[in-house]
Amino acid sequence: MSPAASEPVLQEVADGVFAYVQPEGGWCVNNAGVIASGGSVALIDTAATRARAERLRNAVLSDGRPAPFALVNTHSHGDHTFGNSLFPEATVIAHVNARDEMDRAGLHLTELWPDVAWGGVEVRLPSVTYRDRLTLHVGELTAELLHFGLAHTANDTVVWIPERKVLFTGDIVMSGFTPFVPLGSVAGSLKVIERLRGLGATTVVTGHGPVGGPELLDVTEDYLRWVRQLAVDGIAAGRAPLAVAREADLGRFAALGEPERLVANLHRAYAEQLTPEAEPDFDVLLKEMGVIFGEMVDYHGGPLTCCA
């Protein structure tokens, strides 16, 4: 665990709505959310390791709050789901594709960083799934679970709380960190971000990084449009994604954490340019991630830092 200065913070972003922000924010260090109203509590996402999930549980139960009756996974990735089993009282809810991908991926994430102290995490699959939208009532608050299509993954859920104008985006949007779409879509993410903008959120809690406002949608959109143009130019020049990434001037995106994700994003953008009608195949993409991960390490100049 990181030093005390980097300990997670349960931050009330609106009346009854909290963001659980883990300050490192990088690989496998995600945010979660808590909705508390009328004596009911719902949780949005968990954490990657058992130690982090236990710390999240303690934060959720602090100030006399009851255990959550519902736990929403914004997508299938282990940093957001491996802690599900630490909340046995909660019904786990996710998009129907999230359950399928969680089942197929298993603990694959732990294989990418075998030295992390995962703490005996296990996969607890959602027991309730939906396809387009689902309404969750938490006391006097309404949590709209919305799936707008292929974006960060094929199974993203955003949680929209209209009474508070708070939006939990999962990893569709990042705050201070490089977007990551190799298992999703550049084009799809851009379409979904436009749908998110239409909700009119004033507070945006992303999957990683500090809480912000709708400007966070703009940063992610600008980055993905830049990646798409790099791919168009790279294909025209006959250059491979890794070569294009190495030559790219990050410019205004240089301050975003985990810049090596550019390599993976370019692989997805290339595929979309070359075969625009093809739907991503999760099993194929999962196998390809080993090679892509290696290229990110090459770009980074050494092992990728995981603070989980």
MARBA-249279 format. One record per residue (C-alpha): residue number from 1; x, y, z; residue in one letter. Coordinates in Angstrom, 2 decimals, decimal comma, always signed. Example, Ala and Ser with C-alpha at 12.3 -4.5 7.8 and 13.67 -1.06 7.14 Angstrom:
BEGIN
PT   n       u       v       w res
PT   1  +12,30   -4,50   +7,80   A
PT   2  +13,67   -1,06   +7,14   S
This chain:
BEGIN
PT   n       u       v       w res
PT   1   +0,00   +0,00   +0,00   M
PT   2   +1,17   +3,50   -0,70   S
PT   3   +2,19   +6,00   +1,98   P
PT   4   -0,44   +7,70   +4,12   A
PT   5   -0,32  +10,82   +1,95   A
PT   6   -1,74   +8,75   -0,90   S
PT   7   -4,46   +6,97   +1,06   E
PT   8   -7,95   +6,79   -0,49   P
PT   9  -10,48   +9,49   +0,27   V
PT  10  -14,27   +9,16   +0,50   L
PT  11  -15,31  +12,52   -0,91   Q
PT  12  -18,92  +13,74   -0,80   E
PT  13  -19,48  +15,26   -4,24   V
PT  14  -23,21  +15,93   -3,75   A
PT  15  -25,75  +15,33   -1,01   D
PT  16  -25,71  +11,58   -0,43   G
PT  17  -23,28  +10,86   -3,27   V
PT  18  -19,64  +10,01   -2,62   F
PT  19  -16,59   +9,35   -4,75   A
PT  20  -14,02   +6,95   -3,34   Y
PT  21  -10,82   +8,25   -4,91   V
PT  22   -7,58   +6,27   -4,77   Q
PT  23   -4,96   +8,93   -5,40   P
PT  24   -2,35   +7,02   -7,44   E
PT  25   -5,03   +6,51  -10,07   G
PT  26   -2,83   +4,57  -12,50   G
PT  27   -2,71   +0,94  -13,53   W
PT  28   -5,20   -1,04  -11,42   C
PT  29   -5,84   +1,83   -8,97   V
PT  30   -9,42   +2,83   -9,65   N
PT  31  -12,19   +4,95   -8,17   N
PT  32  -15,44   +3,70   -6,69   A
PT  33  -18,68   +5,39   -5,69   G
PT  34  -21,20   +5,33   -2,86   V
PT  35  -24,85   +6,40   -2,97   I
PT  36  -26,45   +6,76   +0,47   A
PT  37  -30,04   +7,89   +0,96   S
PT  38  -32,94   +7,03   +3,24   G
PT  39  -31,00   +4,35   +5,10   G
PT  40  -30,03   +2,55   +1,89   S
PT  41  -26,58   +2,30   +0,34   V
PT  42  -25,45   +1,28   -3,13   A
PT  43  -21,84   +0,84   -4,20   L
PT  44  -20,33   +1,53   -7,62   I
PT  45  -17,31   -0,71   -8,31   D
PT  46  -14,86   -2,25   -5,86   T
PT  47  -11,05   -2,49   -6,05   A
PT  48   -8,25   -4,65   -7,46   A
PT  49   -6,68   -6,28   -4,40   T
PT  50   -8,15   -7,74   -1,25   R
PT  51   -6,39   -5,12   +0,90   A
PT  52   -7,78   -2,25   -1,17   R
PT  53  -11,26   -3,80   -1,21   A
PT  54  -11,18   -4,20   +2,58   E
PT  55  -10,21   -0,54   +2,93   R
PT  56  -13,10   +0,40   +0,63   L
PT  57  -15,50   -1,67   +2,73   R
PT  58  -14,37   +0,10   +5,89   N
PT  59  -14,93   +3,47   +4,23   A
PT  60  -18,40   +2,50   +3,00   V
PT  61  -19,45   +1,33   +6,49   L
PT  62  -18,01   +4,37   +8,25   S
PT  63  -20,30   +6,98   +9,87   D
PT  64  -22,86   +4,27  +10,65   G
PT  65  -23,80   +3,51   +7,06   R
PT  66  -25,24   +0,01   +6,46   P
PT  67  -23,67   -2,47   +4,08   A
PT  68  -24,70   -1,82   +0,46   P
PT  69  -27,72   -3,71   -0,82   F
PT  70  -26,51   -3,31   -4,41   A
PT  71  -23,11   -3,25   -6,09   L
PT  72  -22,83   -1,98   -9,66   V
PT  73  -19,80   -2,96  -11,75   N
PT  74  -19,18   -0,34  -14,43   T
PT  75  -17,36   -2,94  -16,55   H
PT  76  -15,65   -6,31  -16,33   S
PT  77  -12,02   -5,37  -15,60   H
PT  78  -10,53   -6,78  -12,42   G
PT  79   -9,51   -3,49  -10,85   D
PT  80  -13,22   -2,62  -10,66   H
PT  81  -14,56   -6,10   -9,83   T
PT  82  -12,07   -8,26   -7,92   F
PT  83  -13,39   -6,91   -4,61   G
PT  84  -16,97   -8,01   -5,26   N
PT  85  -16,68  -10,92   -2,83   S
PT  86  -15,89   -8,50   +0,04   L
PT  87  -19,51   -7,28   -0,16   F
PT  88  -21,51  -10,53   +0,27   P
PT  89  -24,65   -8,62   +1,34   E
PT  90  -24,88   -6,82   -2,00   A
PT  91  -26,55   -7,97   -5,19   T
PT  92  -23,98   -7,48   -7,96   V
PT  93  -25,39   -5,77  -11,05   I
PT  94  -23,72   -5,21  -14,42   A
PT  95  -24,29   -5,21  -18,15   H
PT  96  -24,99   -8,65  -19,56   V
PT  97  -21,71   -8,60  -21,51   N
PT  98  -19,80   -7,76  -18,33   A
PT  99  -20,86  -11,00  -16,68   R
PT 100  -19,78  -12,96  -19,76   D
PT 101  -16,39  -11,25  -20,03   E
PT 102  -15,69  -11,51  -16,30   M
PT 103  -16,34  -15,23  -16,55   D
PT 104  -14,06  -15,67  -19,56   R
PT 105  -11,26  -13,40  -18,35   A
PT 106  -11,11  -14,84  -14,85   G
PT 107   -8,01  -13,58  -13,03   L
PT 108   -6,12  -12,73  -16,22   H
PT 109   -5,23   -9,29  -14,86   L
PT 110   -3,17  -10,87  -12,08   T
PT 111   -1,00  -12,58  -14,70   E
PT 112   +0,09   -9,21  -16,13   L
PT 113   +1,42   -8,13  -12,72   W
PT 114   +2,32  -11,35  -10,85   P
PT 115   +4,32   -9,47   -8,20   D
PT 116   +1,33   -7,49   -6,92   V
PT 117   -0,02   -8,63   -3,55   A
PT 118   -3,48   -9,50   -4,89   W
PT 119   -4,44  -11,20   -1,63   G
PT 120   -6,37  -14,19   -2,86   G
PT 121   -8,94  -12,28   -4,90   V
PT 122  -11,65  -14,23   -6,66   E
PT 123  -14,23  -13,66   -9,36   V
PT 124  -17,76  -13,06   -8,13   R
PT 125  -20,02  -12,72  -11,13   L
PT 126  -23,03  -10,37  -11,29   P
PT 127  -26,32  -12,03  -10,40   S
PT 128  -28,44   -9,34  -12,06   V
PT 129  -27,72   -8,15  -15,61   T
PT 130  -29,38   -5,74  -18,03   Y
PT 131  -28,96   -4,71  -21,69   R
PT 132  -29,79   -1,03  -22,25   D
PT 133  -30,84   +0,61  -18,99   R
PT 134  -31,86   -0,25  -15,47   L
PT 135  -33,16   +1,99  -12,69   T
PT 136  -31,87   +1,48   -9,16   L
PT 137  -33,73   +3,25   -6,35   H
PT 138  -31,54   +4,15   -3,36   V
PT 139  -33,72   +5,83   -0,77   G
PT 140  -34,82   +9,13   -2,32   E
PT 141  -32,18   +9,00   -5,05   L
PT 142  -32,39   +7,44   -8,49   T
PT 143  -29,41   +5,74  -10,08   A
PT 144  -29,87   +5,22  -13,82   E
PT 145  -27,63   +2,43  -15,11   L
PT 146  -27,04   +3,15  -18,79   L
PT 147  -25,25   +1,23  -21,54   H
PT 148  -24,63   +3,38  -24,62   F
PT 149  -22,66   +0,87  -26,65   G
PT 150  -19,06   -0,13  -27,35   L
PT 151  -16,59   +2,26  -25,70   A
PT 152  -13,88   +1,36  -23,16   H
PT 153  -15,26   -2,18  -23,42   T
PT 154  -18,33   -3,86  -24,90   A
PT 155  -19,94   -3,90  -21,45   N
PT 156  -19,67   -0,40  -19,98   D
PT 157  -22,23   +0,93  -17,52   T
PT 158  -22,41   +4,58  -16,57   V
PT 159  -24,33   +5,55  -13,44   V
PT 160  -26,32   +8,76  -13,73   W
PT 161  -27,90  +10,35  -10,67   I
PT 162  -30,24  +12,97  -12,15   P
PT 163  -31,31  +14,52   -8,83   E
PT 164  -27,68  +15,45   -8,14   R
PT 165  -26,41  +15,78  -11,73   K
PT 166  -23,57  +13,40  -10,87   V
PT 167  -22,20  +11,00  -13,49   L
PT 168  -20,01   +7,98  -12,80   F
PT 169  -18,37   +7,12  -16,12   T
PT 170  -16,31   +4,07  -15,28   G
PT 171  -13,26   +3,92  -17,55   D
PT 172  -14,98   +5,46  -20,58   I
PT 173  -13,52   +8,72  -19,30   V
PT 174  -10,24   +9,25  -17,42   M
PT 175   -9,17  +12,19  -15,25   S
PT 176   -5,48  +12,99  -15,58   G
PT 177   -4,75   +9,60  -17,14   F
PT 178   -4,48   +8,32  -20,68   T
PT 179   -7,65   +6,67  -22,02   P
PT 180   -7,44   +2,93  -22,73   F
PT 181   -9,53   +1,29  -25,45   V
PT 182   -7,76   -1,82  -26,83   P
PT 183  -10,66   -4,00  -25,67   L
PT 184  -13,22   -1,45  -26,83   G
PT 185  -13,38   +1,14  -29,58   S
PT 186  -12,04   +4,58  -30,42   V
PT 187  -15,00   +5,40  -32,64   A
PT 188  -17,46   +3,89  -30,18   G
PT 189  -16,00   +5,86  -27,29   S
PT 190  -16,41   +9,10  -29,21   L
PT 191  -20,08   +8,32  -29,86   K
PT 192  -20,70   +7,40  -26,24   V
PT 193  -18,97  +10,52  -24,92   I
PT 194  -21,37  +12,59  -26,99   E
PT 195  -24,27  +10,75  -25,35   R
PT 196  -22,74  +11,38  -21,92   L
PT 197  -22,41  +15,08  -22,66   R
PT 198  -26,13  +15,20  -23,37   G
PT 199  -26,97  +14,11  -19,82   L
PT 200  -25,93  +17,52  -18,49   G
PT 201  -23,74  +16,38  -15,59   A
PT 202  -22,11  +19,03  -13,43   T
PT 203  -19,96  +16,52  -11,51   T
PT 204  -18,08  +13,72  -13,25   V
PT 205  -16,48  +10,83  -11,38   V
PT 206  -14,25   +8,88  -13,73   T
PT 207  -12,85   +5,39  -13,38   G
PT 208   -9,41   +6,74  -12,44   H
PT 209   -8,18  +10,12  -11,25   G
PT 210   -9,60  +13,20   -9,52   P
PT 211  -13,25  +14,20   -9,59   V
PT 212  -14,04  +16,95  -12,10   G
PT 213  -16,73  +18,36  -14,30   G
PT 214  -17,84  +17,98  -17,94   P
PT 215  -14,44  +19,26  -19,10   E
PT 216  -13,15  +15,74  -18,45   L
PT 217  -15,31  +14,51  -21,32   L
PT 218  -13,59  +17,04  -23,59   D
PT 219  -10,08  +15,89  -22,71   V
PT 220  -10,85  +12,23  -23,40   T
PT 221  -12,62  +13,13  -26,65   E
PT 222   -9,71  +15,30  -27,84   D
PT 223   -7,20  +12,56  -27,07   Y
PT 224   -9,16   +9,88  -28,92   L
PT 225   -9,60  +12,10  -31,98   R
PT 226   -5,83  +12,65  -31,96   W
PT 227   -5,21   +8,90  -31,75   V
PT 228   -7,55   +8,28  -34,65   R
PT 229   -5,67  +10,78  -36,82   Q
PT 230   -2,33   +9,22  -35,84   L
PT 231   -3,70   +5,88  -37,01   A
PT 232   -4,89   +7,28  -40,33   V
PT 233   -1,48   +8,87  -40,95   D
PT 234   +0,42   +5,82  -39,72   G
PT 235   -1,45   +3,45  -42,02   I
PT 236   -0,87   +5,76  -44,98   A
PT 237   +2,86   +5,82  -44,18   A
PT 238   +3,06   +2,05  -43,71   G
PT 239   +4,19   +2,44  -40,08   R
PT 240   +3,33   -0,01  -37,28   A
PT 241   +1,52   +1,23  -34,16   P
PT 242   +4,59   +1,00  -31,92   L
PT 243   +6,69   +2,99  -34,38   A
PT 244   +4,00   +5,66  -34,68   V
PT 245   +3,70   +5,87  -30,89   A
PT 246   +7,45   +6,34  -30,48   R
PT 247   +7,51   +9,16  -33,02   E
PT 248   +4,37  +10,92  -31,79   A
PT 249   +4,62  +14,27  -30,06   D
PT 250   +2,32  +13,94  -27,05   L
PT 251   +1,97  +17,72  -26,89   G
PT 252   -0,99  +18,73  -24,73   R
PT 253   -1,44  +15,09  -23,66   F
PT 254   +2,08  +14,74  -22,23   A
PT 255   +0,83  +15,38  -18,71   A
PT 256   -1,58  +12,42  -18,78   L
PT 257   -0,45   +9,43  -16,72   G
PT 258   +0,40   +6,08  -18,33   E
PT 259   +1,33   +7,50  -21,78   P
PT 260   +2,35   +3,99  -22,90   E
PT 261   -1,35   +3,28  -23,40   R
PT 262   -0,97   +5,13  -26,70   L
PT 263   +0,49   +1,95  -28,19   V
PT 264   -2,56   -0,13  -27,26   A
PT 265   -4,95   +2,58  -28,37   N
PT 266   -3,24   +2,77  -31,75   L
PT 267   -3,65   -0,99  -32,24   H
PT 268   -7,40   -0,55  -31,76   R
PT 269   -7,53   +2,54  -33,97   A
PT 270   -5,61   +0,73  -36,73   Y
PT 271   -8,02   -2,19  -36,61   A
PT 272  -10,99   +0,14  -36,88   E
PT 273   -9,51   +1,94  -39,88   Q
PT 274   -8,56   -1,26  -41,68   L
PT 275  -11,73   -3,27  -40,92   T
PT 276  -14,36   -0,69  -39,90   P
PT 277  -17,28   -3,11  -40,06   E
PT 278  -15,69   -5,80  -37,88   A
PT 279  -16,89   -6,11  -34,28   E
PT 280  -14,10   -6,70  -31,73   P
PT 281  -13,83  -10,34  -30,63   D
PT 282  -13,12  -10,44  -26,90   F
PT 283  -11,32  -13,78  -26,91   D
PT 284   -9,06  -12,70  -29,76   V
PT 285   -8,37   -9,32  -28,16   L
PT 286   -7,53  -10,97  -24,83   L
PT 287   -4,93  -13,17  -26,53   K
PT 288   -3,50  -10,18  -28,40   E
PT 289   -3,11   -8,22  -25,16   M
PT 290   +0,03  -10,19  -24,28   G
PT 291   +1,80   -8,87  -27,37   V
PT 292   +0,38   -5,36  -26,97   I
PT 293   +1,35   -5,31  -23,30   F
PT 294   +4,90   -6,18  -24,33   G
PT 295   +4,94   -3,28  -26,78   E
PT 296   +3,75   -0,91  -24,05   M
PT 297   +6,63   -2,10  -21,86   V
PT 298   +8,98   -1,45  -24,79   D
PT 299   +7,59   +2,07  -25,27   Y
PT 300   +7,80   +2,72  -21,53   H
PT 301  +11,41   +1,53  -21,41   G
PT 302  +10,84   -0,97  -18,61   G
PT 303   +8,18   -2,75  -16,57   P
PT 304   +4,88   -0,90  -16,19   L
PT 305   +4,25   +0,34  -12,66   T
PT 306   +1,18   -1,13  -10,98   C
PT 307   +0,42   +0,37   -7,57   C
PT 308   -2,45   -1,99   -6,73   A
